[in-house]
């Protein structure tokens, strides 16, 4: 297992990822990440801002192609 630091565009800071030997993410260590649902609480709050809020958030994060509130930290 390896621990790597990854930039989280939502949080604006680095978070830690625990990966297995094949590089699969086993756990994300972030105060806003909910392990059970694999969602980010910050993104979930932004969804309540309506379509314009979601669009502006994704433009700022450069994640227009991503859908939903899942936390994908694979880079």
C-alpha positions, 0 to 999 in steps of 0.5 A: 500500500502507498500513500500519495498526495493529490490536489483536490480542486474542490477543496483547493488543497492536497488530500491523501490517497491510500492505494493498493499495489496495483494503484487502485484507490482504497481510501481518500483521507479528506475531512469533507469525504464521506467514505460510505457514499464516496461523495464529497460534502462540499460538492453535495452542498454545491448541488443545492445551489441550482444549475447556475451554481453547479455550472460556475463551480465546474467552470472554476474546477475545470470539470465540466465533463464530470457528472454528479457529486462523486469524488474522483481523485485518480490523477 
